[in-house]
Amino acid sequence: MPENKKMKVAGETIFLYAPLANRIGLYAIKSELEDLSFKYRQPVIYEEISSKLKHGEKKYYALINKFSLPVVNKIKETGLTFDISGRPKSIFSIWKKMQSKNVPFEEIYDVLAVRIVFEPVPGIPEKTTCWNIYSVITDAYLPKPDRLRDWVSRPKPNGYEALHVTVMGPEGRWVEVQIRSRRMDEIAEKGYAAHYKYKGDNVPETELDKWIKQIRMMLENPLEDPIEFLDEFKMNLFSSEIMVFTPKGTLVSLPKGASALDFAYEIHTEIGNRAIGAKINYKLNPISSILMSGDQVEIITSDIAKPEKEWLSFVRTSKAKEAIKNALKTESTNRIQKGMVILEAKLAELGVSPNTEIVRKLMLSYDVLNKDELYSGIELGTIKLDNLKKIIRKSPAKNVIKYWELKLLGHKKEKKEEGEDSLPEKIDPASPFLLRENVENAEQSYEIAKCCNPIPGDEVLGYRSPEGSIVIHKPKCPLAIRIMSNEGNRIIAVRWAIHKLVSFLARISMTGVDRIGMVNDLTNIISSELKVNMTNINISVKDGIFEGTIDLYVHHTQDLNNLILKISNVRGIDSVKRVEDFSEEV
């Protein structure tokens, strides 16, 4: 398969299919899709993590067995029937943790996960049994307080139920333990189908049922722009969520980053349409305020309030966006109808019947593009009909109009011909496009994406923009993933040429113990020994510990790695890392 098609499929997988599998509870498929996409988007890093996991496989399983032994004995004493299994986490989830914590593989301590699946005891709630097992585990091992995840009391929107706890296991290793009943495990593994197997007729509507309804509504009323529709659909696959409360204590799930207006529309469309403000934790706030998990929200409404176009800029949920668009569309239709009635009444006063010629004269006089804009302006009062009699009696200067049309058409044609000459040559899809050093004399031009700032030596891909230029991204860049999913046919394989003249901006971050002469030692290594040009250095010290970043220009990742190695040997330096994603400040 050609490289650009591989990238397209891999991009679609991580952008849409893996989140979809996660949303309907198919965790095994979700993990497999993430790993497969990662394997083709970043093969070098994938192989590196995979080989490290294989190398330590025996050690990991020995640790899991050592961890499980005291837990198994104690749970057996309670009389429960259960299974216990353990495995390392998926390659993609390990890489995500490396990125979020900005640490190497060796410093990821919770790569191990243990799962306990128990058979429910008649008469004892599953939730109670989960917490009993939690108590047994935390008696044997010390828990990490900030890593407790209770999805038993409040299941995830996709129906997932479990109790997760991270504890300090043998040899100073953090181990994540997942506690589930047999029913919970089947829902987690088989997803949506298993959810309905266990759902009775009188069970109240779950978050998963609500989500399926939202998706059905989206499919029944698709947006005209397919890319916009895909973005809306993707947003509905949110995995990060917040829980907020109504004034009466009812819990409402919303995507992370949702505003008070999203909350209003989630309660009822009419409440959203009439919203003018919100009391968040008893304090008055605008409807654009971002909500946090645990907030109690009361919406303030007014009978004269109505949706505004600006609202679309701060709502997150598709339900809110759809309701606002529908309200604006209805308002626009009503305005056009009222404007038409006003115009007909004015023409009737002059004894004239409305016709196409009169409407055309009015459009020319008031410089509007179409009839809807004319009628809407009349209703709003932006178009005054004081000179109506004069306008309808005026003869249009047809020759002048035709002359200008001819001039404009000729001008457009000339521009088109000029544009055709400046179109770039075709790129051969069979071979990677070479990123040459001397850009001005290269057969094709390219530019470095500011969102991820790749440098020679990084894994990269090319995106051919509609203007013809080639933009270079890292495969893990969020924007690149979106492009691969939506415009995979514009992705091309690229390869770095040798770079010795042109330099690229990079950033490194450092932490360590402060001492006199530290900055001098760092600048000497960078400028004097390695001859690297710095553009910005920022160091702050607090309680004897310093943190800092340095922006510098390098030719290749090898130069950057040599620099990091040299700096790491400076006395007092604790860690030095490359900052992968940053925006160049101009």
N, C-alpha and C positions, 0 to 999 in steps of 0.2 A: 504494500500500500504506500502511495506517495507520502512524503513527510507532512505536507500541508493537510492531507486528509486525516492522518494520525492525530495531528494537533487539534483538528476540528472535532473529531470524535471524543478525544480526551477532554477537551474544553467543555463540550456539551455534557459529558458525564459528570464532571465535578461541579458544573454550574447548575445543572437541572436534575439529572437522574439520581445521583447520590442523595441530594437533599429530599427528593421525592420519596425514595426508599426509606429514608430516616423518618419522614413525616407520617408514613403509614405503618411505621413500626417494624420494618424489615431490616433489623440491625446487621445480620450476617451479610445480606446482600449489599447494604450500604457500605460496610467496611471493605468488602471485596471490590466494589466499584471505585471507592476512593483510592485503594492501593493500586488498582489497574491504571487508573487515570494518572496517578503520581508516577508510576513506572515509565509511562511514555512521555510525560511532560518533563520530568527531571530524572532521566535514567541513571546518571552518575550518582546522585545523592541516594536514590532508591537502592542501588546495588551496595552502596557503602553501608547504609543502615541494615540492609538485609544480611550482609556478610557478618556484621558485628553481632546481630541477633543469633545467627547460626553458630558463630564461634562460641557464644556464651550459653548455647541452648541447654547443655547438660547441667551447667551451673545454675541456670534459672529453674529448671525442674527440680533440682536437688533442694534449692531454697524453698520452692513451693511445698515440697514434701515435708521439709523441716518445719515450715510454718503451720501446715495443716494438722500435724500429729496431735499437739495439745488441744486444738480446737475440736477435732473429731471426737476425742475421748470425752470432752466436757459436754458436747451436744448429745452424744450417745446416752449420757447419764440422765438427760431430760426425757428420754424415751421417744424422741422424734425419729421418723424415717426420713432420710435425706441423702442427697448426692453432693459431693464436693469435687470441683475440678479447677484447674489452674492453667494459665497460659500467659505468654508475653502479649502486650497490646499490639495493635496493628501498626504497620510501618508508617502509614500516613498520620495516625494519631500521635505517634512518637515525634515525627517531624514537626507537627503543628506545635507540640509542647516545646520543642527546641527553639522554634521561631518566637513563640509568645514569651518565653523566659529568656531568650537570647543566650542559650547555653549549649555546649557540645553534647553529643550522645552520652558521654561518660558521666555527665552531671545530671542526667535524668534518672531520678532514683525510684520513681513509681512506674516502671515499665511492666511490673507484674500485676496480674489481676486474678483473684480467686472468686469463684461463684459457688454459692451454697443454695441448692434448690430443695425445698422440703415438701413433704406431703402434709396437707392441712389436717388438723385434728378436729373432729366433729365437736361442735359446741364452743370452740375457741376461735375468735376472729383471726384471720391471717395477719392482720396488722399487729396484733398482740404477740403472735409467734415470731414475727420479724424482729420486734424490739427485744424479745427474750433472747434470740440468737445474738443480736447486737450486744446485749449485756454479757453473754458468755465470751464473745470475742474480745471485748474491751476489758474483761477481767484478766485475760491472758496477755493482751498486748495494749500498749498505750495508744489511744486514738489521736488523730490530728484534728483539733476542734473545727477548723475552718474548711474541712473537707467532708463534712457530713451532708449527704444529699437525701432528703426525705421525699420520695415520690410514691410513698404508700399512703400518706395522709392526703396528698394532692397529686394525682397522676399527671403525667405530661399530657399535652393536648393530643398526642398521637396514641394515647391509651397505655403508654408504658408505665408499669408499676414496679418499684424495687426500692430497697434501702441500701444506699452506698455509704461505706465508711472506709477511710484510709487510716491504717495503723502502722506503727513502727515494728517491722518484723525482724527476723534474724539478720545478723551481720549489718545492722544499721540501714536496712533497706525498707523503704515505704512500700506497702502492699495495699492495693485497693480490693475491698471485699464487697461483692454484690449479693444481697440476700433477697431471695424470691421464693414464692410458693410455686407449685407445679403449674397452676393456672397462669400466674404472672409470667413464668418462663415461656409458656407456649405462646402467649400474646407477644412477648418480646421477640421470639424467633419467627413466628408465622404472621405477625402483624395483624392487619385489618380483618382477615378472615377469622382468625382465632378470637378476636375481640367480639365478633357477632355470634360466635359459637357459644360464648359464655353469657351473652347479654339476654336478659329475659324481656318479656313483653312490657312489664311495668317499670322497668329501669328508666330513670330520667335521662334526658338527652346529654350526652357527653361532649367534651371539647372536640373529639374526633368527628362526631356527628355534625357539629356546627361547622367544622372546617370543610367537610364534604359538601355541605349545603352552599358554602361560599364559593367553592370551586365550580359547583353546578351552575350557580348564578353567573360566574365569569364566562363559562363556556356557552351559556345561552345568550349572553350579550357581549361577544368578543369586540375588542377595540379594533379600529380600522388599521392601525399600525401594528404589524405582527411582532416587531421588536418590543414595542411598548407593552403589548399583551404578554410577551414572554417575561418582561421585567415585573409586571404586576403578578403574574403567576408565581415567579420565583420569590417575590416578597411574601406570598402566602405560605411559603414553605419554611417560614422563620422557625429556627430552633431556639434562639435566645428569646426569652419571654419575661414579662414582668407580671406580677399579681397585684391588682389594686382593688380597693373596696368601695362599694357604694355607701351612702350615709346610713343605710340599714344593715350594713355588714355583709352584703352579698359580694362574693369574690368574682372578679372579671379578669380574664387573661388577655393580654395585649402584647404585640411585638415590642422588643426593646427599642427605646427611642420614640415611642408613641406619645402623642400630645393629649392634652385634656379634651380637645375636639374629637380625637379618635375615640376616647372613652364615651363622649356624648353620643356619637353615632352608633357605638356598640350597644348602648342602652336602648335607643330608639332613633330612627331617622328624623322624626319631627323634633326631638330634643336637640339633635345636632343642628338642624336647620335654623332653630330659634336661639342657639347659644350665643351669649355675649360675654361670658366670663366663667370662672371656676373657683370654688373654694377648695384648695388643696391643703389638707390637714388644718382646716378652719381658717386658713389665710387666703385672702382674695388674690387671684392671679389671672393673667390673660389666658384665653383659650389656646394660645400657641405654646403654653408652658409644657415642657417635657416631664413626663411622669416617672417616678421611681417605684420600685417594688415596695409594697407595704403602704403606699399613699392611700388616704381616704379622700374621695373626690365627690364634690357636689357641684352640679352644673347650674348656672344661673341663666335663665332664659328671658326673652322679651317677645311680645307679640309682633313688634315692628321689625325685629331682626330678620335678616335673610342671608343666604350663602353668598360669599364673595369669591372672585377668582383667586385672590391671594391665599385663600385657605388651602388650595391645592399644594402650596409650597411647603406646608408644615404638617400635613397629615401623612400617616404611614400605611394604614390599613386600606385594602382595596374596597372594603365596604364604605368607608368614609369618602374615598375618592369618587366612587361610582355615584353615591348619593349627591355629592356636591355638583358633579357634572350634569346629572339629571335635572337638578334644581335650576342650574344656570341655563340649561337648554330650554326648560319649560318657561323660564322668565323671559328669555330671548324671543321665543315664539309668541308669547303674550304681548311683548313690546311691539313686535312687528305687526301683529293684528291691530293693536290700538293705533299705531302710526298710520296704517292703511285707512282706518276709519276717519282719523283726523284729516288726512289728505282729501279723501272723498267728500267730506263735509265742506272743506274750503273751496274745492272745485265746484261743488253744487251751488255755493254762494255766487260764483262767477258765471253760473249757467253752463258749465263745461263738464262733459262726461270724461272720466279717466280713460286713457288709452296708452298704448305702447309709446307713441311719439312724445306725449307729455312727460311720461316717466323718464324717457331718454334725455329730454331737455333738462329736467330737474337734476338727473345724475351728473350731466356735464356741468351745470351751473354750480352745484354744491360739491363737485369733485369727489364723488363716492364711487366705489367699484361695482356695487350691485344694488338691486332693489331692496334687499333685506337691510343693508346698511342705511339706505335712504329712509325707510319706514322707521327703523330703530332710532335714528337721529331725530326724526320728527317727534316721536313720542317722548324722548328724553329732553327735548327742547334745545338740543345743540344745533339743529337745523331750523331756522326761522322761515316762515312762509309769508313774510310781510311783502316781498316783491314777487309773489306768485303770478300776479296778472302780467307783469312786465316780462317774466321769464317765459311763460307759455306763448306769448305773442312774438318773441324774438326768433328770427330765422338763424339757424346754425350756419356757421361759415364752413360749408362742406369742403370747399377746395383747400382751405387752410388745413383742416383736419387731415385730409388725404395727403397733403404735402408732408406734414409732420410724420404721418404714419410711414410714408415712403422713406423719409430720412432716417427714422428710427430703425426700420427694417434693414436698410442698407448698412447702418452702423453696426447692427447686431451681426450681420453676415460677415463684415470685415473682422469683427472680434473673433467670430467662430473660426475663420480661416487662420487668424494669427494663433489661436489656441491650438489648432491642429498641428501647426509647425512645431509648437513647443512641447507636444506630448512626449513623454519618455519612451524609450525603446522597450520592447517586450522582454520579459524575464523568462529564461529557460527553466520550467518547473522540474526538469529532470535532474538538475544539479544545483547544489546550494549556492545562493548568492554570496559573493565574496565581499566582506566588509573591508574595503581597502583603506590604507592610511591617508593617501592623498585624495581627499574627497573631491576637490575641485576638478581633477583630471580623471576621475573614475567614470566608468560607463553609466553607472546609476548613482544617484545621490541617496543618502540616508541620514536619519537624525536619531539621536538617543532620547528615549522616552524619559521625561522628567519625573514620572511617577515612581520609577524603580531604579533609574540611573545605572544600567549595566555597564561594565567595563570589560575590555578584552580579557578572555579567560573564563568569563561567566558563560553558563548555558543561556543561549538566546534564541529568539525567533523573530521573524520580520512580519510586519503588517503593512500591506500596500494600501495606503489611504486613497479615497476617491480622487484626490488631487494628483496622485501619481507618486508621491514621495514614499519612502520606505522608513517606517518607524520601528526601532529596535527595542524589544521588551524582554524581560526575564519571563520564563514560562510560568513562574509562580505569582507573577504580578496580578492582582485582582482585576485590573482593567484588561490585561491580556487574556485572562480566563473568560471574561465576558465577551471579548472580541472573537475568541476561538469558537465560542458557543453560537454567537449570532452571525458572524461573518467569516466562517471558516474558509470560504473560497478565496479570501484575501490574505490568508496566512501563507508565508513562503519560508522555506528552509534557508538559513543564513549561516555563514561561518566567518570567524575572525581571520583576517590576514595578519601578518607580523606587524606589530605597532612599535615603532621606536622614536617617532617624531611627535605624533599627536598625543596629548595627555588627556586623561579623563578624571572627572571629579569623583572622589570617594571620601567616606567619613569613617573614622574609628572612634570608639569610646573606651575610656580607661577608668579603673578604680584602683585605689591603693592607700597606703599610709603616707601621710604628708611628711616631708622633711625639707630642710633648707637645701636649695640647689636642685630640687626635683625638676622644675620647669626648664632650667638651664641644661640639664642632662638630656631631657627629651628633645629640646630644639636642636642640640648639637647632633644627636643621632639622626634626626630627620633631615636637617639642612646640610650639615657638614659631611657626615659619613655617607649617607645614602643619596645626597643631592636631590632631595624631593622638595618641591615647591609647596609651601603651606599658604592657604588663603584665609584661614580662620582658626583660632585656638580659643577654647572656652573652658576654664578650670575653676571650680568652686570647692572650698574647703569648709567642713563643718566637724567640730570635735575631733580634729586630727585625721579625719578621713577625707580624701579628695575624690571628686568625680570630674571627668572632663571629656570633651570631644575635640577632635582636630579634623578640619577639612583640608584635603590636599589633592594634588594632581599626580596621577600615576599612569604608566603606560600599559600595565598588565596586572592581573591578580597575583602573579608571582612576585612582582615588586611589592604589592601590598602585604603579602604573606611574609616576605623577608623583613619588612618594616615591623609587622606585629611581633615576629620572633625576636627581633632586636630589642624592641621596647619591653617585652615581657621579661627580659633578663635584667632590666634596670632595677636597682635596689628599691624596694618599697612598692613596686607595682604588683597588684594582686591579680588583675585580669585585664586583657586587651582584646577587643572584638571589633569586627567590621560591622558598621550599621548598614544593614542591607537596603532598607527603603527609607529614603528621606527626600524632601523637596529642596531643590537648589533655590536659595533666597537671593533675589536680585535686588 
